[in-house]
Amino acid sequence: MGRLEDIAARNRDPRWFKGQVAFGLRSLFLLVVLGLLLFTSWALSPPDDRPGINVTLPKDPAVRDVKLWTAPRRPAPPADAGK
């Protein structure tokens, strides 16, 4: 069959067009749902105000009043000790 016969056969079968419309509507629905999830607060969980849930660690992890100790250097051996 040539290209014109394929087009004519497609135009005789209206189910092909309905399938294309259904695919387009499904795609549009998916894009609308994704857009709502991205640009609204639907994807966020509701605030939880139970006691003990919103406990956070302090933002400053520095340790205060702790001094690190290093051992003093050993004195150099005398120059004539190896002879």
C-alpha positions as CSV (number, residue, x, y, z in Angstrom):
1,M,0.0,0.0,0.0
2,G,1.1,3.5,-0.7
3,R,1.1,6.4,1.6
4,L,-2.3,7.7,0.3
5,E,-3.9,4.3,0.9
6,D,-2.6,4.3,4.5
7,I,-4.1,7.8,5.1
8,A,-7.4,6.8,3.5
9,A,-7.5,3.6,5.6
10,R,-6.8,5.6,8.8
11,N,-9.5,8.1,8.0
12,R,-12.0,5.2,7.5
13,D,-11.2,3.9,11.0
14,P,-12.3,6.5,13.5
15,R,-11.0,4.5,16.5
16,W,-7.5,5.5,15.7
17,F,-8.4,9.2,16.3
18,K,-10.1,8.4,19.6
19,G,-7.0,6.6,20.8
20,Q,-4.9,9.6,20.0
21,V,-7.3,11.9,21.8
22,A,-7.4,9.6,24.8
23,F,-3.6,9.5,24.9
24,G,-3.5,13.3,24.7
25,L,-6.0,13.6,27.6
26,R,-4.0,11.2,29.8
27,S,-0.8,13.2,29.1
28,L,-2.6,16.4,29.9
29,F,-4.0,15.0,33.1
30,L,-0.5,13.8,34.2
31,L,1.0,17.2,33.4
32,V,-1.7,19.0,35.5
33,V,-1.1,16.7,38.5
34,L,2.7,17.2,38.3
35,G,2.2,20.9,38.0
36,L,0.0,21.0,41.1
37,L,2.6,18.9,43.0
38,L,5.4,21.3,42.0
39,F,3.7,24.6,42.4
40,T,1.3,24.1,45.4
41,S,1.7,22.6,48.9
42,W,0.0,19.4,48.0
43,A,3.2,17.4,48.1
44,L,4.2,18.7,51.6
45,S,3.2,16.8,54.7
46,P,1.0,18.7,57.2
47,P,2.6,20.3,60.2
48,D,3.0,18.0,63.1
49,D,2.6,19.7,66.5
50,R,3.0,16.7,68.8
51,P,5.3,17.3,71.7
52,G,8.8,16.0,71.1
53,I,8.5,15.8,67.3
54,N,10.1,19.1,66.4
55,V,13.2,18.7,68.5
56,T,16.2,19.9,66.6
57,L,19.9,19.8,67.2
58,P,21.8,23.0,68.0
59,K,23.1,24.7,64.9
60,D,26.6,25.4,66.4
61,P,28.5,22.1,66.7
62,A,31.6,23.7,68.3
63,V,32.8,22.4,71.6
64,R,33.6,25.0,74.2
65,D,35.9,24.9,77.2
66,V,37.9,21.8,76.1
67,K,41.6,22.2,75.7
68,L,43.6,19.8,73.6
69,W,46.9,18.8,75.1
70,T,50.0,17.9,73.1
71,A,53.1,16.3,74.5
72,P,56.1,18.5,74.7
73,R,58.9,17.8,72.1
74,R,61.7,15.6,73.2
75,P,65.0,17.4,73.4
76,A,67.5,16.6,70.6
77,P,70.0,13.9,71.5
78,P,73.6,15.2,72.1
79,A,75.8,15.2,69.0
80,D,78.4,12.8,70.5
81,A,75.8,10.2,71.8
82,G,76.1,8.0,68.7
83,K,79.9,7.6,68.8
